[in-house]
């Protein structure tokens, strides 16, 4: 019962737990297909409305969805204010600001906010975590703003534990995908046919058919994956009263990221960044609270900006994805090549993979990010939950 309760209050149910697990239940197989076919994780937790999971884990306090409304704030003002707010907190609490920089749009825009708003002396508080891929992705930014100007360390050199978090604020760009645009690949066929700005209700059957085809390729058990998934997301949009506004195919695909993936995008770095060390000890309640509150993107204004500018972002997607954060970067760097050519790739993922063949990845992480590795009891609980799952 103790382990079962820890699973119910978990932060992450790892997809490694599901590898090669035989699932006869139709709905359980569809749930696992979320990871394989779409998101790279089974972690979808509704911030608003209903989305049942096999393990019943709720959204954590601090990640709930704000009351959705329209605002007219400028994105540049939100970047500037957030950088100053985080700097003031870090300075007054004698902490460094460690920023995971992939070279991509999201992490570069976040880093730009600090360079734009801090003095040369203030930048001593900034510590950049990167890889060789980061430099290849955005060498001009590294050369002009980072090299010999701020402290830089390899991403995998950090041991992410309480000792580190006691001294540092850790920032990363992952949640920005839920703000500035989803993976275009998910609905590229609709973009190709210029149907992505048409009503999703008009293309409901076509959306189902496309995902069912993916499901058939993956497994016989997931041949109706699209029927299940499209209904789940569509029902949620209707349930929360957003179907009049979230009404196009592109809007529809924004919603799973914005409403369901926010928590895992905000906190998955607490898993990935600890793989190199293999240390999955618990993180203190205070450090988790600070990590959450000073996540660069986890503010009401950033999320309401995304909601308010959804139509414009989706209209711009065929011209240039993530155009607004790219504008913010360009206004500071004047790097026209990066502005006109940079696309979303997510390079740090390749550096997150575990190269230690003998490291056993935890099955799940409890509310304090304590990792629990496979035991017969844990394995049987997961199997039982998936077999009983009814979608």
C-alpha positions, -999 to +999 in steps of 0.1 A: +000+000+000+029+024+008+044+020-027+010+023-043+004+056-025+038+069-036+029+060-072-004+079-069+015+110-057+044+106-081+061+133-102+071+110-131+061+076-142+090+066-164+085+051-198+113+027-190+089+011-166+067+001-195+093-012-218+085-048-229+056-050-204+028-072-219-004-053-218-036-071-230-059-043-220-070-022-250-069+011-232-037+004-214-020-002-247-033+030-261-020+049-230+015+035-235+013+045-272+013+082-261+050+078-254+060+058-285+039+077-311+036+113-299+052+127-268+082+106-257+065+103-223+033+089-208+031+120-186-001+138-195-018+154-165-048+177-169-044+211-154-080+218-163-107+193-169-104+156-169-078+131-182-076+099-163-043+080-161-038+044-149-020+056-117-043+085-109-014+109-102-028+145-099-013+178-112+010+191-085+003+223-066+019+253-084+013+239-119-025+243-120-039+262-149-047+299-143-082+312-152-078+318-189-084+353-201-069+377-227-041+401-220-023+427-241+011+425-225+041+425-249+063+394-248+095+414-246+082+431-214+075+397-199+110+384-207+126+416-192+105+416-160+111+379-154+148+381-158+150+410-134+128+393-109+148+361-109+181+380-107+169+400-077+159+368-059+191+350-066+213+380-056+194+386-023+197+348-015+233+344-025+225+320-053+240+316-088+216+314-118+225+282-138+209+282-172+208+251-194+215+264-229+210+241-259+216+268-285+179+266-294+153+293-295+138+288-261+170+287-240+186+314-261+157+337-256+158+331-219+195+337-217+191+368-239+168+383-212+195+382-187+222+397-210+198+424-220+189+434-185+220+428-164+252+448-161+286+433-168+292+430-131+257+414-125+265+388-151+290+372-127+260+355-112+252+337-145+265+302-150+258+285-184+254+248-188+259+236-223+274+209-246+294+209-278+260+206-296+250+239-281+280+256-297+273+240-331+237+251-329+244+287-321+281+294-323+277+332-329+258+336-296+285+316-278+313+336-294+298+370-289+281+367-255+294+337-236+330+329-244+353+345-218+324+365-205+304+342-182+312+309-166+304+279-189+303+242-178+294+210-195+258+200-189+268+165-178+294+177-153+267+188-128+256+166-100+220+177-095+214+172-058+204+193-027+239+206-023+237+220-059+202+234-055+211+251-022+235+273-041+220+277-075+187+284-093+183+260-122+166+274-154+159+256-186+138+261-218+117+230-219+083+245-209+085+270-237+073+244-262+039+245-244+039+283-249+053+291-283+043+262-305+040+224-306+058+199-327+047+207-362+053+171-372+022+161-353+000+178-379+023+183-408-002+167-432-028+193-424-002+221-429+007+206-463-029+206-473-034+241-458-060+227-434-043+235-401-063+267-397-096+251-405-120+238-377-108+207-360-144+195-358-146+196-396-115+173-397-123+152-367-125+119-386-093+128-406-074+135-374-085+101-360-076+083-392-041+097-393-033+087-357-050+053-362-025+047-390+003+054-367-012+031-341-015+002-367+022+006-376+032+004-339+010-025-328-022-044-335-033-034-300-031+003-308-048+002-342-075+025-328-052+048-309-064+078-328-100+071-320-092+071-283-067+100-282-087+124-304-118+118-283-099+123-250-085+157-260-116+169-278-138+160-248-115+179-226-116+210-247-154+208-247-155+201-209-135+232-200-156+254-223-128+263-248-141+248-280-152+282-295-117+296-291-096+265-295-113+257-327-087+250-354-065+219-360-034+238-350-052+251-318-062+215-310-026+204-311-015+233-289-039+222-261-023+188-252+010+206-246-004+236-228-030+218-206-015+184-202+023+185-206+031+216-185+042+198-153+065+173-170+080+199-193+087+220-162+103+192-141+117+165-164+151+180-162+152+167-126+153+133-142+174+138-173+201+159-156+207+132-130+212+103-154+250+109-158+256+107-120+230+080-114+220+097-082+183+098-078+181+108-041+152+129-028+152+167-033+141+188-003+107+203-002+122+238+000+145+233-031+115+219-051+094+249-041+121+273-052+127+254-084+090+256-093+085+293-083+116+305-102+111+284-133+115+311-159+082+303-177+060+293-149+042+326-145+006+336-151+016+362-176+036+340-198+008+314-200-019+340-206+003+356-233+004+322-251-034+319-248-040+354-260-017+351-290-026+316-300-042+326-333-013+347-344+012+321-335-006+294-355-011+318-385+026+324-385+037+288-382+041+281-419+063+312-423+084+308-392+078+287-361+084+305-328+087+338-345+081+360-314+109+346-292+131+348-323+123+384-327+133+390-290+167+374-296+173+392-329+165+426-313+194+420-290+219+400-311+212+414-346+220+378-358+200+377-391+213+342-400+199+327-368+167+346-370+159+335-406+172+300-405+169+286-369+144+258-365+133+238-335+155+207-330+160+201-293+196+192-293+202+187-256+181+155-258+210+136-275+232+145-245+206+133-220+209+097-230+225+074-205+259+060-217+263+039-185+250+005-197+248-009-161+228+020-147+193+009-138+168+037-145+141+042-119+106+030-126+091+061-110+098+092-090+078+102-059+068+137-049+103+145-038+119+131-070+132+101-051+138+074-077+124+039-072+141+011-093+124-021-104+112-046-078+088-074-083+062-055-062+065-023-082+064-041-115+033-060-105+016-028-093+022-011-127+010-042-146-021-043-125-029-006-130-025-008-167-046-039-170-074-023-150-072+010-169-104+019-187-093+051-204 
